[in-house]
Amino acid sequence: MLYNALFLLSVLGVQTLTFVTWGLLLRLGLSWAKVSDVSMRKVVTATVIFALLDTLVIPFILTTQLMSIPLQLAGLLMSLAIIIVAPIFVVASTFKVSGLRAIQAWLPTILFSAPGILLIVLVYRPFVFETFVVPTNAMAPSILGTHWQGTCPQCGAPNYCSPRHEMQHSYDPLPMICDNFHVTSEEFPNETAYGGDRIAVAKFLTPQRWDLAVFEYPQDPTVSFVKRVVGLPGEEVVIQDGDIWINGVRQQLPASLEGLEYVSEIDGFYGEDMWGTAERPAVLGDGEYFVLGDFSAQSHDSRLWREGAPGHPSYAVPKSHMIGVVTTTYWPQNRWRAHK
């Protein structure tokens, strides 16, 4: 919860800095445009209206980014309207000036864009927090990608699967996993597609066992993966009877993962082909991690990788590839949760 609160405070801080600076630059622009009857009350009113408009439209923009191309375009147009059209209208109506003078008064406010972007790109994203949208369901139910949703026949909890691939027959049963980690198969799940989770990742945290971590895929560092860390530097990892064994000692799952079982056999792979089995334990060197997906039978993770980063075994995620630790799922609203 601490890092969840820190993420919220950091976002609030960035937003507050943005709006305060916007108001100060608006005051400068009003002087430049020689607008009369300018009071602090009116400047604050215009700034608050702009902030409210910006805040109200964010959920819509986030939602459309997870939908079809036309709706994504609608989100982009809405963003441009908030950035350009809305502030000019707010200035014109608040200070009773023409559109041209409102534009002149508004122009200095865009000066904050450059330093604001630099602050985010050079400081906030590299060292504090970065956000990601998750496309796949290898981490279901902890983190969801684009998915279909149903009801678990074992416990009645919501369960999830990836939408049927176009090459799959309509009658092929689809593996699904529920919030209690029960894995079942359904032939005809509800085919309403829901978008993937958006997550916040803390760049300043070092991954610990059971953390969710975002990292560069060792085989292709241009691709980012999110998995759960189960093996730490210098350890020997074995998956046996659904459990994780470290240096010969069975590891107790956190209460939040009760019911989760990791598999050491997957269709198309056998013990001699997978890492982390009793026959092929994963031995980690300094600065190396072993990672697994929560939807174990549907995850392409350390067990199955064929090629690793230079100088490292195929199953290892080097420390240099680690991006950060997932602290929060912040969107959609019904999926809000703290992971760290």
PyMOL commands that set and color helices and strands:
alter all, ss='L'
color gray80, all
select helices_A, chain A and resi 2-32+40-64+69-95+99-128+255-257+296-298+319-321+333-335
alter helices_A, ss='H'
color red, helices_A
select strands_A, chain A and resi 129-133+148-151+158-161+174-178+183-186+198-202+212-217+220-231+236-240+243-246+249-250+282-283+288-292+317-318+322-331+337-338
alter strands_A, ss='S'
color yellow, strands_A
deselect
rebuild
show_as cartoon
